[in-house]
Structures are given as structure tokens and as C-alpha cells.
């Protein structure tokens, strides 16, 4: 049976998923992830930071050993917001090629949204009449609206948690003027969300990625909500996190020390997006970009074997 691997070189972390295709189903074999903050320098001065590149490369070498040990048949390595924006992206891609033999594919925000949607949809037994996906990463935020599994609209916004933290937050805890400027910028960007999306009848969105996982865990551990994270709970959580310092935020169940450094920005984006889109809440899904990559490779393999 074929074994596939997906590598996601993100702005905040680098991730690996390996799965085997058995009787049309992808069976997970191995997952790995590490925060490398590759996008930190990009959002500050336009280039990938040498230390972040070295850290990411070290992690990718580890991934390469895993890929070899599982005798992977096909691999796809994609990079997102940090590599899209970096002036020296080609240099890093060449480093990766030299160290692993892998070709890094820098994908657009629209392709990122499409693959995340595919990863979530592929896991569902029945397709929802209407679905809104929110994926907030380190460098960007993708919103995807679909009906019965077919994408109607994708919008990508420069509202990643690493990007916003680097641009607006200099103190710990953040000062009121820093929060004010950041929230004003978020509101301006969120105002660009198309009417087709904000006027949709979706009330409970599906949120993916590490920031959503942290906010979901924190909201539940603080008893701000029961099932899905409501818009009210999100508003309270965003305000509460902004008053704490990194060490205090990291003591909240669901928020690890690395996430604590950027979660204030992430919470502010979710609060604003949920309000503008008229959402009652969101539920977290652990599925995402890597799952979409694996699903696409599996579909391609099935098509080849049938032809």
C-alpha cells in the first residue's frame, strides 16, 4: 500500500504528517511538529531570519529521516505566508533542496484555503449544506465558504498571529495603545471580507490550526463555554488574555509557552472575524493543510490505479 507524506512549512511552525492508503482510507502513521517562527523576521524586515532558517532546516532534516524510515512513496512539501512574503525565500528553498532533496512549493493563500477545505471535507461522512472554515496561522488568515463540499469563496487576510504580534506588540503584557492600534488594523482588514461570506447563513464555523486549538482549550478550561466556543466567550477570552503576561497565559490549560507569546493577537482576530461574520461560535477541528495535501495525493493515486 502506498505511503504519503505532507510537510507544511508555516510561519509559526513546521509540520509533518505521514499516512498509508489502505482500501481507499488514509491511515495515520506518524506526525511531528515544532515551532520555529520562520515568519518572525519576514514580518519585521521582509526577510527570513538566519537563525529561524537554521532551526527550520534542522527540523526538516529530522522530518527527512522519518520519511525515509517509513519508506514514503510520495511527498509534497509546501510553504505558506512567510515564504510568500520573504525576499530571500529562494535561498531557503535551495538550502532545503540541498539538505533533503525536497523541492519546496510556495503556495498562494487561495491554494492554502482550498487544501485546508479539502482536508476537512475529506473526513466528513455527509457534506454540510453550508460551511465556513477559519484558519489563522502565523502569517495569514484564510476564510473559506463552501456549500455541499463546493467552495464558493476564499479570502486570505494578512492577519497571522506571528505577523500581528511582531508588528504591534512590544511589551508584555501589551500596552493599551498597542492593543488599540492592532485592533484597528484587524478591523480594517476584516472589513475587506466579501459580502458573499459575511451574509452567509453559517452560524457555527469550523476553526483549524494551533491558535484555534489553544483558544478552544483555554475557553473550555476557564469554563467560558460548554460545547463550541461562542462569540461571547471569545470576546471575554480575548480581553482576559490581553491583561496577562506570557508566563500567566502559559498557565492556562490549552496554551503552551510558545503559543502564549502570540495568542493575544490570535484571539483579537477571532473576536473580530466572528463579530463581522455574524457567527454564534466556532468548533475546533484538528484537521488542516497537511490533511488536504494527503487527501489530494490519495485521490491522485486512486485515479492513476483506475485508469
MARLO-526693 format. One record per residue (C-alpha): x, y, z. Coordinates in pm, 1 decimal, decimal comma. Example, Ala and Ser with C-alpha at 12.3 -4.5 7.8 and 13.67 -1.06 7.14 Angstrom:
! residues 2
> 1230,0	-450,0	780,0
> 1367,0	-106,0	714,0
***
This chain:
! residues 307
> 0,0	0,0	0,0
> 132,3	349,1	-85,2
> 264,5	573,9	191,6
> 232,0	951,3	155,1
> 392,8	1238,9	342,9
> 293,5	1604,5	370,9
> 523,9	1877,1	502,7
> 383,4	2220,2	592,1
> 646,3	2493,4	632,7
> 441,5	2756,1	812,4
> 516,6	3098,7	952,7
> 498,2	2976,2	1312,3
> 571,9	2604,4	1294,5
> 686,2	2324,8	1065,4
> 469,0	2012,3	1049,0
> 489,5	1660,6	909,6
> 218,4	1400,4	853,2
> 275,4	1051,2	714,3
> -15,2	823,6	622,4
> -74,5	494,9	441,4
> -355,8	448,0	190,2
> -540,1	124,6	270,6
> -860,4	34,1	85,2
> -924,2	397,3	-3,1
> -865,9	525,6	350,8
> -570,0	722,2	481,1
> -434,8	562,3	798,0
> -206,5	793,8	1001,7
> 140,5	651,8	1069,5
> 340,8	941,4	1209,7
> 312,2	1311,5	1294,1
> 571,2	1565,6	1403,2
> 568,0	1939,7	1467,1
> 797,7	2210,0	1601,1
> 764,9	2586,0	1645,5
> 1043,6	2760,9	1451,1
> 893,9	3111,0	1396,2
> 1017,2	3121,2	1037,4
> 793,1	3421,4	968,5
> 921,2	3637,0	1255,4
> 1187,7	3817,5	1054,5
> 976,1	3839,4	739,5
> 701,3	4039,2	905,3
> 963,0	4261,1	1072,4
> 1205,1	4340,5	787,2
> 1097,3	4141,4	481,4
> 1347,2	3854,8	502,5
> 1368,7	3514,5	667,1
> 1585,3	3534,0	979,6
> 1906,5	3323,6	952,2
> 1851,2	3163,0	1293,6
> 1489,5	3077,0	1211,6
> 1604,3	2927,4	879,7
> 1872,0	2719,2	1055,3
> 1618,5	2599,9	1315,4
> 1363,7	2510,9	1046,7
> 1627,6	2329,9	842,5
> 1727,2	2123,0	1146,5
> 1362,9	2020,4	1193,6
> 1324,3	1940,1	822,8
> 1631,1	1712,4	839,6
> 1457,5	1526,3	1123,7
> 1144,6	1500,5	911,2
> 1357,6	1366,2	625,1
> 1485,0	1083,0	845,9
> 1124,8	997,7	940,3
> 1017,0	998,6	575,7
> 1299,2	757,7	492,2
> 1223,9	527,5	787,1
> 859,3	494,5	678,5
> 962,1	427,1	316,5
> 737,4	705,8	187,4
> 634,4	669,4	-177,8
> 527,6	1028,8	-241,9
> 586,9	1354,5	-60,3
> 468,3	1711,9	-107,6
> 642,0	1996,8	71,7
> 453,8	2327,5	81,1
> 533,1	2667,4	230,5
> 283,6	2940,4	312,8
> 275,4	3305,8	419,7
> 633,9	3355,9	542,3
> 783,9	3213,5	223,8
> 529,2	3400,0	7,4
> 645,7	3731,8	153,0
> 1017,7	3673,7	208,8
> 1273,4	3840,0	-18,3
> 1514,4	3551,6	44,3
> 1263,6	3265,6	9,9
> 1456,6	3117,8	-283,3
> 1774,0	3095,0	-72,1
> 1594,9	2894,2	196,7
> 1428,9	2672,0	-63,9
> 1774,7	2594,5	-204,8
> 1901,8	2509,8	145,1
> 1612,6	2267,1	188,8
> 1679,5	2112,0	-152,1
> 2046,9	2067,0	-69,2
> 1980,1	1914,7	276,0
> 1685,1	1688,2	190,9
> 1643,4	1670,2	-184,8
> 1292,6	1811,8	-144,7
> 1150,8	2082,8	-369,4
> 960,6	2341,1	-166,6
> 635,6	2454,8	-327,5
> 529,5	2804,1	-219,8
> 151,0	2807,5	-241,2
> -87,4	3103,6	-258,9
> -333,7	3192,4	13,3
> -614,7	3069,8	-211,4
> -445,6	2732,0	-262,8
> -384,5	2712,6	111,2
> -754,1	2769,5	175,4
> -851,6	2511,6	-87,8
> -628,2	2242,9	61,6
> -746,3	2309,7	418,9
> -1104,3	2280,8	295,3
> -1022,4	1953,1	120,7
> -863,0	1815,5	438,4
> -1173,0	1892,2	646,2
> -1427,9	1783,4	383,3
> -1248,8	1453,2	312,1
> -1308,6	1344,9	671,5
> -1685,4	1408,3	670,2
> -1939,7	1136,4	600,4
> -2205,4	1384,3	497,3
> -2135,2	1723,3	342,6
> -2287,0	2022,0	526,5
> -2525,6	2246,7	336,3
> -2302,1	2539,8	424,4
> -1961,9	2552,3	590,7
> -1729,9	2836,7	692,3
> -1368,7	2748,2	768,4
> -1137,0	2981,2	958,5
> -764,5	2905,0	952,1
> -548,0	3152,9	1137,9
> -178,9	3075,6	1103,3
> 138,3	3263,9	1182,3
> 130,3	3491,9	878,7
> -221,4	3493,2	735,7
> -584,7	3406,3	797,3
> -788,4	3215,6	538,6
> -1168,8	3215,5	538,3
> -1336,9	2960,6	312,9
> -1709,3	2933,5	245,5
> -1843,8	2615,8	86,2
> -2181,7	2466,2	3,2
> -2222,5	2088,3	-10,5
> -1847,1	2047,1	-43,8
> -1800,2	2303,5	-321,0
> -1602,3	2619,8	-246,2
> -1798,3	2940,7	-301,2
> -1548,4	3196,6	-173,9
> -1196,7	3212,5	-27,2
> -1041,5	3523,2	122,5
> -689,9	3549,1	262,4
> -600,3	3830,1	502,0
> -260,3	3939,0	647,2
> -379,7	3862,0	999,6
> -143,7	3589,3	1121,0
> -66,9	3570,8	1493,3
> 312,6	3595,0	1447,9
> 278,7	3880,6	1197,4
> 48,7	4088,9	1420,1
> 248,3	4024,8	1736,6
> 569,1	4138,1	1566,1
> 410,4	4447,5	1414,1
> 211,5	4575,6	1710,0
> 303,5	4418,1	2043,6
> 631,9	4522,9	2202,0
> 552,8	4493,1	2573,3
> 446,7	4206,1	2799,2
> 166,4	4237,5	2880,9
> 76,7	4454,7	2581,1
> 7,7	4822,0	2642,3
> -335,0	4970,0	2574,0
> -209,0	5178,9	2281,9
> -50,4	4869,4	2120,3
> -376,1	4676,6	2152,6
> -573,4	4971,7	2015,9
> -355,0	5000,4	1704,1
> -362,6	4625,1	1646,8
> -740,5	4602,7	1683,4
> -789,1	4896,5	1446,8
> -570,3	4725,0	1186,2
> -760,9	4396,1	1229,2
> -1093,5	4578,4	1190,1
> -971,9	4745,1	868,7
> -863,5	4411,5	718,7
> -1174,7	4223,2	830,8
> -1383,8	4492,2	661,3
> -1248,1	4355,4	330,3
> -1425,6	4021,0	378,2
> -1669,2	3987,3	83,7
> -2041,4	4033,3	148,6
> -2099,9	3687,7	-0,3
> -1919,2	3546,9	300,1
> -2042,6	3778,9	576,2
> -2403,7	3745,1	457,8
> -2392,8	3362,9	455,5
> -2626,5	3182,5	692,6
> -2342,7	2998,7	871,6
> -2373,9	3031,6	1246,4
> -2111,9	2786,7	1376,2
> -1781,8	2797,9	1188,5
> -1507,6	2535,3	1189,8
> -1168,5	2665,0	1304,8
> -838,5	2491,0	1234,1
> -468,0	2535,2	1326,6
> -276,2	2582,2	1652,2
> -425,9	2915,4	1752,9
> -778,7	2773,0	1728,4
> -671,2	2470,2	1933,1
> -527,8	2695,3	2204,4
> -832,1	2924,1	2218,0
> -1068,8	2626,7	2222,6
> -873,6	2464,1	2505,0
> -848,6	2787,3	2704,3
> -1216,8	2877,6	2666,9
> -1322,3	2535,0	2791,7
> -1068,7	2517,0	3075,5
> -1184,2	2858,9	3200,6
> -1549,8	2744,9	3176,2
> -1637,5	3023,2	2933,7
> -1834,2	2781,3	2713,6
> -1968,6	2425,3	2705,6
> -1960,4	2288,6	2351,3
> -1849,8	2525,9	2076,6
> -1665,2	2849,7	2154,7
> -1932,7	3119,6	2147,4
> -1874,8	3473,7	2026,7
> -1933,8	3594,6	2383,7
> -1677,7	3351,5	2522,9
> -1427,8	3459,0	2258,1
> -1474,0	3825,5	2341,9
> -1421,0	3758,7	2714,2
> -1119,4	3537,0	2647,3
> -954,0	3793,1	2418,0
> -993,1	4065,1	2682,9
> -865,4	3838,7	2959,6
> -557,0	3718,2	2770,6
> -459,4	4075,6	2681,4
> -431,0	4165,1	3051,6
> -195,2	3876,3	3133,6
> 175,9	3837,7	3066,1
> 326,7	3544,7	2876,0
> 400,1	3341,5	3188,7
> 44,8	3385,6	3319,0
> -110,4	3297,5	2982,2
> 101,4	2982,0	2965,0
> -53,2	2855,3	3290,7
> -395,3	2834,5	3123,3
> -474,6	2481,4	3009,8
> -457,1	2463,2	2631,1
> -196,2	2740,0	2590,5
> 167,9	2633,7	2584,9
> 458,3	2879,5	2646,2
> 528,8	2935,5	2273,9
> 161,6	2990,6	2191,9
> 131,1	3228,9	2489,3
> 362,7	3471,8	2307,5
> 126,5	3514,9	2010,4
> -219,0	3416,0	2135,0
> -331,3	3770,6	2223,7
> -314,4	3865,7	1855,9
> -485,0	3542,6	1751,0
> -768,5	3594,2	1998,8
> -822,4	3951,1	1876,6
> -856,9	3829,3	1517,3
> -1107,1	3557,1	1608,0
> -1316,7	3800,1	1812,8
> -1334,2	4048,5	1523,3
> -1394,6	3788,1	1249,6
> -1672,4	3620,0	1447,7
> -1845,0	3953,7	1507,4
> -1818,9	4070,2	1144,7
> -1938,8	3737,6	1004,1
> -2233,6	3716,9	1244,4
> -2115,2	3387,8	1390,2
> -2259,5	3242,9	1707,8
> -1940,2	3048,9	1764,3
> -1683,2	2807,7	1626,3
> -1585,9	2447,7	1684,2
> -1227,2	2334,7	1656,4
> -1105,7	2074,2	1407,2
> -755,8	1922,6	1429,3
> -760,3	1874,7	1050,5
> -588,9	2119,1	818,7
> -341,9	2183,0	541,1
> -145,4	1857,6	571,7
> -466,7	1655,3	565,3
> -568,3	1828,9	242,8
> -230,5	1753,6	85,7
> -258,6	1386,7	182,8
> -618,4	1367,4	56,5
> -516,0	1513,5	-279,7
> -225,7	1267,6	-315,9
> -457,1	978,6	-227,3
> -714,8	1092,5	-484,1
> -442,6	1121,0	-748,2
> -316,6	770,9	-670,3
> -668,0	622,7	-691,3
> -723,5	793,1	-1026,3
> -396,0	652,4	-1163,0
> -467,6	298,9	-1047,2
> -817,0	304,7	-1203,0
> -700,1	439,1	-1541,7
***
